[in-house]
Amino acid sequence: MGYSAAWLAMQQLLDSALPIGGFSHSFGLETMVQEGRIRDSRQLYEYASAMLMQSWATSDAMIIRAVYRDAPLKEWGRLFAIERLVHVQRIAVETRAGVEKMGRRLLQLATAIHPELDWTLLNEALRLGQCRATHPLVHGFICWQLGVSEEQAVQGYFYTCIVTCVNSALRLMSIGQTEGQSLIARLSLLTDAATGLAMSMEPEEAYSNMPMAELAMIRHEQLYSRLFMS
């Protein structure tokens, strides 16, 4: 696939309307809003930027980095070990389930819309329980298959996380579409720094440093009323 075609194919992955279930998960944001910890766009920006630099860049992105390191060498066991390392760091059951559901739906979608590419390895690994087919693993694998650069794959993943977060907030908070788009634009400016951080780490160094967010993810299942699955 040529560069232009690969780049356009990647844009399809970043579409907020992609039917992989992201609209069903707030990953703890709903708890933060209900508890009054996030009340306006300024606090939402602080939360999302902290998640970007202290979780998405240092945790999820390590799986994408492992794809680009290990897949060309067919070091599948090494790759899936990184996915497990990152996944077990997700404390909340709802969050682990949500990341798996989104990844598996994305894999099904990619298999359907890109039949010219070989998805046998990942589908078979999932069937045999060798991997969990989490969202960052499948995203990274698709980008690698498409011939997208590693940096673009990482930065694209950050963009999907930002858009999912802001779109969730639009349903939870008193912010409008214009303000939401402004937030996405401002947060997107941080992805260069986040990508630089991710590219400076080895996959085995994966960590997350967002304890308040993790506690919010855990408490989500005990909320009196919920809009989201996580």
Secondary structure in CASP SS format (residue, H / E / C, confidence):
PFRMAT SS
TARGET T0000
AUTHOR 0000-0000-0000
METHOD secondary structure of the structure
MODEL  1
M C 1.00
G C 1.00
Y H 1.00
S H 1.00
A H 1.00
A H 1.00
W H 1.00
L H 1.00
A H 1.00
M H 1.00
Q H 1.00
Q H 1.00
L H 1.00
L H 1.00
D C 1.00
S C 1.00
A C 1.00
L C 1.00
P C 1.00
I C 1.00
G C 1.00
G H 1.00
F H 1.00
S H 1.00
H C 1.00
S C 1.00
F C 1.00
G C 1.00
L H 1.00
E H 1.00
T H 1.00
M H 1.00
V H 1.00
Q H 1.00
E C 1.00
G C 1.00
R C 1.00
I C 1.00
R C 1.00
D C 1.00
S H 1.00
R H 1.00
Q H 1.00
L H 1.00
Y H 1.00
E H 1.00
Y H 1.00
A H 1.00
S H 1.00
A H 1.00
M H 1.00
L H 1.00
M H 1.00
Q H 1.00
S H 1.00
W H 1.00
A H 1.00
T H 1.00
S H 1.00
D H 1.00
A H 1.00
M H 1.00
I H 1.00
I H 1.00
R H 1.00
A H 1.00
V H 1.00
Y H 1.00
R H 1.00
D H 1.00
A H 1.00
P H 1.00
L H 1.00
K C 1.00
E C 1.00
W H 1.00
G H 1.00
R H 1.00
L H 1.00
F H 1.00
A H 1.00
I H 1.00
E H 1.00
R H 1.00
L H 1.00
V H 1.00
H H 1.00
V C 1.00
Q C 1.00
R C 1.00
I C 1.00
A C 1.00
V H 1.00
E H 1.00
T H 1.00
R H 1.00
A H 1.00
G H 1.00
V H 1.00
E H 1.00
K H 1.00
M H 1.00
G H 1.00
R H 1.00
R H 1.00
L H 1.00
L H 1.00
Q H 1.00
L H 1.00
A H 1.00
T H 1.00
A H 1.00
I H 1.00
H C 1.00
P C 1.00
E C 1.00
L C 1.00
D C 1.00
W C 1.00
T H 1.00
L H 1.00
L H 1.00
N H 1.00
E H 1.00
A H 1.00
L H 1.00
R H 1.00
L C 1.00
G C 1.00
Q C 1.00
C C 1.00
R C 1.00
A C 1.00
T C 1.00
H H 1.00
P H 1.00
L H 1.00
V H 1.00
H H 1.00
G H 1.00
F H 1.00
I H 1.00
C H 1.00
W H 1.00
Q H 1.00
L H 1.00
G C 1.00
V C 1.00
S C 1.00
E H 1.00
E H 1.00
Q H 1.00
A H 1.00
V H 1.00
Q H 1.00
G H 1.00
Y H 1.00
F H 1.00
Y H 1.00
T H 1.00
C H 1.00
I H 1.00
V H 1.00
T H 1.00
C H 1.00
V H 1.00
N H 1.00
S H 1.00
A H 1.00
L H 1.00
R H 1.00
L H 1.00
M C 1.00
S C 1.00
I C 1.00
G C 1.00
Q H 1.00
T H 1.00
E H 1.00
G H 1.00
Q H 1.00
S H 1.00
L H 1.00
I H 1.00
A H 1.00
R H 1.00
L H 1.00
S H 1.00
L C 1.00
L C 1.00
T H 1.00
D H 1.00
A H 1.00
A H 1.00
T H 1.00
G H 1.00
L H 1.00
A H 1.00
M H 1.00
S C 1.00
M C 1.00
E C 1.00
P H 1.00
E H 1.00
E H 1.00
A C 1.00
Y C 1.00
S C 1.00
N C 1.00
M C 1.00
P H 1.00
M H 1.00
A H 1.00
E H 1.00
L H 1.00
A H 1.00
M H 1.00
I H 1.00
R H 1.00
H H 1.00
E H 1.00
Q H 1.00
L C 1.00
Y C 1.00
S C 1.00
R C 1.00
L C 1.00
F C 1.00
M C 1.00
S C 1.00
END
